[in-house]
Amino acid sequence: MEETRLILRNIGRINPGSIEEYVRMGGYTGLRKALGMKPEDIIMVLKESNLRGRGGAGFPVGLKWSFVADTPSDSKYVICNADEGEPATNKDRVLMSGDPHSIIEGMIIAGYAVGASVGYIYLRAEYPYIFPILEKAIEQAQNCGYLGENIFDSGYDFDIQVVSGGGAYVCGEETALLDSIEGRQGEPRMKPPYPGIKGLYGKPTLVNNVETFANVPLIIEKGAGWFSSIGSPGSTGTKLYTLCGNIKNRGVFEYPMGMNLQDLIFEAGGGLRDNKKILGVQLGGASGPIINSSQLDRILDIDHDLGAGDVMVIDDGNDLLDVVENLLTFFVHESCGKCTPCREGNMRLLQTIRKIKTGQGRPWHLTLLSDLCLTMMKASLCGLGQASPVPVISTLENFRAVYEEAIEGGDKK
């Protein structure tokens, strides 16, 4: 199945350390065009393209930019969220290591559109080898006049710094990320106010994901109509899908939004290895739902369990409760502990799953799990506590017999 490689168009085709090769492939054409436009016109193009954030939440990008642009301030910031901490997610790493200038170009356009003069790339601490790649690309852009003062003689000044992440999953949440940049422990802030109104150092701040910024230059260059003609009406453009698990072709693939999950697994992914069968598939990342083998005929877009674009195939050689236990162990470790629903809720979920696994489960434990999940999803401060129950609640719905059999087996001991 042939890919639609738009933001991956340069991967493997250019030397990521050469700005000359990026320019030769059309790089910075979108920036030149953008600097000849009014900032409000750039934002309108983004709105008409219906580009939605690629970090998982899917918020409309043009609308998000307009909040920052419309908020008066003596200084504003643009931040690229490159804290790719979702287990099994590799898409942003591929872009940053293989085509760093596409991200830089997108950030400059964003800065001009919202009225910011400083940008930060908040890089996941576990990606130290990417740090020099980004720093070199920034230096090259500065030397060529694409960054710094009076870019392309436009009178616009903008510069970018790379900041190492805090080494915690929660720092991928945009407000925890802001605290980390400011030198504090990364913990989520209460919202509102949102970063677009009061963000970094109390100033209006635009935070977008790596993949999101990589789309921007192409949209400005080719137009909103071109972009919106790709994908599905509510989720335009392409998406980077990370295929992992026990499949033949693992990796990062680019296809239009709205791809059928079966096609991704059996055509792009080549199906399962070792003559295994599918037990389930987790969609969107570690905090995404786990569906069963009868639910594979479905589309993936922002409104249908896409998340960060992960597709983890779980074969029938695995114990489902082992999978859930492993995910909850991760969330217990990564919870910052600031809010009680997440701090205590994840631990209680983990303890209950372990009881069921070891034959100590009782039928009322299923009601407990369900009630606790719903409470956490409504009461947790940030996306970690709101989404970490999803693997539990989804497996209760899609694999209830597994839980009931484990409990029944425990009753007979």
C-alpha positions in Angstrom: 0.0 0.0 0.0 1.7 3.2 -1.2 2.1 6.0 1.3 1.1 9.6 0.9 4.4 11.1 2.0 3.9 14.8 2.5 5.6 15.7 5.8 7.8 12.6 5.4 8.7 13.7 1.8 12.3 14.5 2.7 13.0 11.6 5.0 15.8 9.5 3.5 16.0 11.9 0.5 18.1 14.7 2.0 20.9 15.1 4.5 19.2 16.4 7.6 22.3 18.3 8.4 22.3 20.3 5.2 20.1 23.4 4.9 21.1 23.6 1.2 19.5 20.3 0.5 16.3 21.3 2.3 16.1 24.6 0.3 16.8 22.7 -2.9 13.7 20.5 -2.1 11.5 23.6 -1.7 12.3 24.3 1.9 11.5 27.8 3.3 9.3 28.6 0.3 6.3 28.6 2.7 8.1 31.0 5.0 8.9 33.5 2.2 5.3 33.4 1.1 4.1 33.8 4.7 6.2 36.9 5.3 4.6 38.6 2.4 1.2 38.0 3.9 -0.7 39.7 6.8 -0.5 37.7 10.0 -4.3 37.5 10.2 -4.4 36.1 6.6 -2.0 33.3 7.6 -4.3 32.3 10.5 -7.3 32.4 8.2 -5.5 29.9 5.8 -4.9 27.6 8.8 -8.5 27.8 9.8 -9.7 27.1 6.3 -7.4 24.1 6.0 -9.0 22.6 9.1 -5.6 21.5 10.3 -6.0 20.0 13.8 -3.3 19.4 16.4 -1.3 16.2 15.9 -0.3 15.7 19.5 -3.5 13.8 20.4 -6.1 16.3 21.4 -6.9 17.5 17.8 -7.7 21.1 18.7 -8.1 23.3 15.6 -4.8 24.9 14.9 -6.0 28.2 13.3 -8.3 28.8 16.3 -5.5 28.2 18.8 -3.2 30.6 16.9 -5.9 33.2 16.9 -6.2 33.2 20.7 -2.5 34.1 21.0 -2.6 36.6 18.2 -5.6 38.4 19.7 -4.2 38.7 23.2 -2.3 42.0 23.7 1.1 41.6 25.3 4.6 43.1 25.1 6.0 39.6 24.4 4.7 36.3 23.2 6.2 32.8 22.8 6.0 29.8 20.4 6.8 26.4 21.8 7.3 23.2 19.9 6.2 20.3 22.2 8.8 17.7 21.3 8.5 15.7 24.6 7.5 12.5 22.8 6.9 10.5 26.0 4.0 8.3 24.8 5.3 4.7 24.9 5.7 3.2 21.4 5.5 6.6 19.7 8.3 7.4 17.3 6.9 9.8 14.8 8.3 13.1 16.1 11.7 11.5 16.5 11.7 10.6 12.8 10.8 14.2 11.8 13.3 15.9 14.1 16.2 13.6 13.2 15.4 13.4 9.5 14.0 16.8 8.5 14.6 19.4 11.3 14.2 22.4 9.1 10.6 21.7 8.4 9.8 22.1 12.1 11.9 25.3 12.3 10.2 26.7 9.3 6.7 26.0 10.8 7.7 27.6 14.0 8.9 30.8 12.3 5.6 31.1 10.4 3.7 30.6 13.6 5.8 33.2 15.4 5.1 35.8 12.7 1.4 35.0 12.6 0.8 35.3 16.4 3.3 38.1 17.0 6.0 36.2 18.9 9.8 36.8 18.7 11.1 33.8 20.7 10.5 30.1 20.2 11.5 27.0 22.2 11.8 23.4 21.2 11.1 21.4 24.3 13.0 18.2 23.5 12.4 14.9 25.3 15.3 14.3 27.7 15.6 10.7 26.4 16.5 12.0 22.9 19.9 13.5 23.6 21.2 12.5 20.2 18.6 14.8 18.5 19.7 17.9 20.5 22.8 18.6 18.3 20.8 17.9 15.2 18.3 20.6 16.1 21.1 23.0 17.3 23.0 22.6 14.0 19.8 23.3 12.0 19.1 26.4 14.1 22.6 27.7 13.5 22.4 27.1 9.8 19.1 28.9 9.6 20.6 31.8 11.5 23.6 32.0 9.2 21.4 31.9 6.1 19.1 34.7 7.4 16.1 32.5 8.1 16.3 33.1 11.8 17.4 36.1 13.8 16.9 39.7 13.0 15.1 41.1 9.9 14.3 37.7 8.3 14.2 38.1 4.5 14.4 41.9 5.0 10.8 41.7 6.3 11.5 43.6 9.6 10.5 40.5 11.5 12.8 39.1 14.2 12.5 35.6 15.6 14.9 33.1 17.2 14.7 29.6 18.6 16.3 27.8 21.5 16.3 24.0 22.3 15.5 23.1 25.9 16.0 19.6 27.3 12.9 18.1 28.8 12.3 17.2 32.4 12.5 13.4 31.9 8.9 12.9 32.9 5.8 11.7 31.0 3.7 14.5 32.5 6.0 17.2 31.0 4.3 16.5 27.7 1.2 18.2 29.1 1.5 21.7 27.9 1.2 23.5 31.2 3.6 21.1 32.9 6.0 21.8 30.0 5.8 25.5 30.8 6.7 25.0 34.4 9.6 22.9 33.3 11.0 25.5 31.0 10.7 28.1 33.7 12.9 25.9 35.9 10.3 24.4 38.2 9.1 20.8 38.6 6.9 19.9 35.7 3.3 19.8 37.1 0.0 20.7 35.4 -1.5 24.1 36.0 -5.1 24.8 36.6 -6.9 25.9 33.5 -8.2 28.4 32.7 -6.2 30.5 32.1 -5.0 28.7 29.0 -1.4 29.1 27.7 -2.7 31.1 24.8 -3.8 33.8 27.2 -1.3 33.3 30.1 1.5 30.8 29.4 5.3 31.0 29.6 6.4 33.6 32.1 2.8 34.7 32.3 2.7 35.7 28.6 0.5 34.5 25.7 2.1 31.3 24.4 1.4 29.0 21.5 2.2 25.4 22.1 1.9 22.9 19.2 3.3 19.4 18.5 6.3 18.6 16.2 4.1 17.0 13.6 1.7 20.0 13.7 4.4 22.5 12.9 5.8 20.3 10.1 2.5 20.6 8.3 2.4 24.4 8.3 4.9 25.3 5.6 3.2 23.0 3.1 -0.3 24.5 3.9 1.0 28.0 3.4 2.8 27.1 0.2 0.1 25.0 -1.4 -3.1 26.5 0.1 -5.9 25.5 2.4 -7.9 23.9 -0.4 -5.1 21.6 -1.3 -4.7 20.4 2.3 -8.4 20.1 3.1 -8.9 17.9 0.0 -6.8 15.2 1.7 -8.1 13.0 4.4 -11.7 13.1 5.8 -13.9 16.2 6.2 -13.4 16.6 9.9 -9.8 15.4 9.9 -7.9 16.9 7.0 -4.4 16.1 5.7 -2.3 13.1 6.4 -1.2 11.5 9.7 1.9 9.8 10.9 1.0 6.3 12.2 3.4 4.4 14.4 2.8 0.7 13.8 4.2 -1.6 16.5 3.7 -4.9 18.3 4.0 -8.4 16.8 3.6 -7.3 13.1 5.9 -7.8 10.2 6.5 -4.2 9.2 7.0 -2.0 12.2 7.7 1.7 11.8 6.3 5.1 11.1 4.0 5.5 8.0 2.2 8.4 6.5 -1.3 8.0 5.1 -4.4 10.3 4.7 -6.6 10.7 7.8 -9.5 8.3 7.8 -7.4 5.2 7.0 -9.1 1.8 7.8 -7.4 0.1 10.7 -7.4 -3.3 9.0 -5.6 -1.9 6.0 -2.9 -0.4 8.3 -2.3 -3.7 10.1 -2.5 -6.1 7.2 -1.3 -4.1 4.2 1.1 -1.4 5.6 2.0 -3.6 8.6 2.1 -6.9 6.7 0.0 -8.7 9.2 1.2 -10.6 12.3 4.4 -12.6 12.7 4.8 -16.2 13.8 1.4 -17.2 12.6 -0.2 -15.5 15.6 -3.7 -14.1 15.7 -4.8 -10.7 17.0 -6.0 -10.6 20.6 -6.5 -6.8 20.6 -5.1 -3.5 19.3 -4.4 -0.5 21.4 -5.1 2.8 19.6 -3.5 6.2 20.1 -0.9 5.4 22.7 -0.5 3.9 26.2 -3.6 5.8 27.4 -5.7 4.8 24.4 -8.5 2.2 24.1 -7.8 -1.5 23.6 -10.2 -3.0 21.1 -10.8 -6.7 20.3 -10.3 -8.6 17.0 -13.9 -8.2 15.9 -13.6 -4.3 16.0 -10.8 -3.8 13.4 -13.0 -2.6 10.5 -13.0 1.0 11.5 -11.5 4.3 10.3 -8.8 6.2 12.2 -9.1 10.0 12.4 -9.1 12.6 15.1 -12.7 11.9 16.1 -12.3 8.1 16.1 -9.6 7.0 18.6 -6.6 8.3 16.7 -4.8 10.0 19.6 -1.1 10.3 18.8 -1.4 7.8 15.9 0.0 4.7 17.6 -1.3 1.3 16.6 0.0 -1.4 18.9 -1.0 -4.9 17.8 -1.4 -7.4 20.7 -1.2 -11.1 19.6 -3.0 -14.0 21.2 0.1 -15.2 22.9 -0.3 -12.3 25.5 -2.4 -12.2 28.6 -4.7 -9.2 28.4 -4.5 -8.6 32.2 -0.7 -8.5 31.9 -1.0 -5.8 29.3 -3.3 -3.7 31.5 -1.1 -4.2 34.5 2.0 -3.1 32.6 0.2 0.1 31.4 -1.0 1.0 34.9 2.5 0.4 36.3 3.8 3.0 33.9 1.1 5.5 34.9 1.6 5.0 38.6 5.3 5.7 38.1 4.7 8.8 35.8 1.9 10.5 37.8 3.3 13.7 39.2 1.1 13.3 42.3 -0.3 16.8 42.3 -4.0 15.7 42.2 -5.6 13.0 44.3 -7.7 11.3 41.6 -4.6 10.5 39.5 -2.2 9.9 42.3 -4.5 7.5 44.3 -6.7 6.4 41.5 -4.0 4.8 39.3 -2.5 3.0 42.3 -6.0 1.6 43.3 -6.6 0.5 39.7 -3.3 -1.3 39.6 -3.9 -3.0 43.0 -7.4 -4.2 41.8 -6.1 -5.6 38.5 -3.4 -7.5 40.5 -6.0 -8.9 42.8 -8.0 -10.2 39.8 -4.9 -11.6 38.1 -3.8 -13.5 41.2 -7.2 -15.1 41.9 -8.3 -12.7 44.6 -10.8 -10.9 42.5 -14.5 -10.7 43.2 -17.4 -9.7 41.0 -17.8 -6.4 42.8 -14.3 -5.5 41.8 -15.6 -4.9 38.2 -18.0 -2.3 39.5 -15.2 -0.7 41.5 -13.0 -0.5 38.5 -15.7 1.1 36.3 -16.7 3.7 39.0 -13.1 4.6 39.7 -12.3 5.0 36.0 -15.2 7.3 35.5 -14.3 9.4 38.6 -10.7 9.8 37.4 -11.7 10.8 33.9 -13.9 13.5 35.3 -11.9 14.8 38.3 -8.2 14.5 37.3 -6.3 17.8 36.7 -4.6 16.9 33.4 -4.7 14.4 30.6 -2.6 11.8 32.4 -5.2 11.1 35.0 -8.1 11.7 32.6 -6.8 9.2 30.0 -4.9 6.6 32.1 -8.2 4.8 33.0 -9.1 4.3 29.3 -7.2 1.0 28.8 -9.1 -0.3 31.9 -12.5 0.9 30.9 -12.1 -0.2 27.3 -11.0 -3.7 28.2 -13.9 -4.0 30.7 -16.2 -3.3 27.7 -14.4 -5.2 25.0 -12.9 -8.2 27.0 -15.3 -8.5 29.9 -15.2 -12.3 29.6 -11.4 -12.2 30.4 -12.1 -10.4 33.7 -15.1 -12.7 34.6 -13.1 -15.8 33.9 -10.2 -14.6 36.0 -12.6 -13.9 38.9 -14.5 -17.1 38.4 -11.2 -19.0 38.5 -10.3 -17.3 41.7 -13.6 -18.2 43.3 -12.9 -21.9 42.6 -9.5 -21.9 44.4 
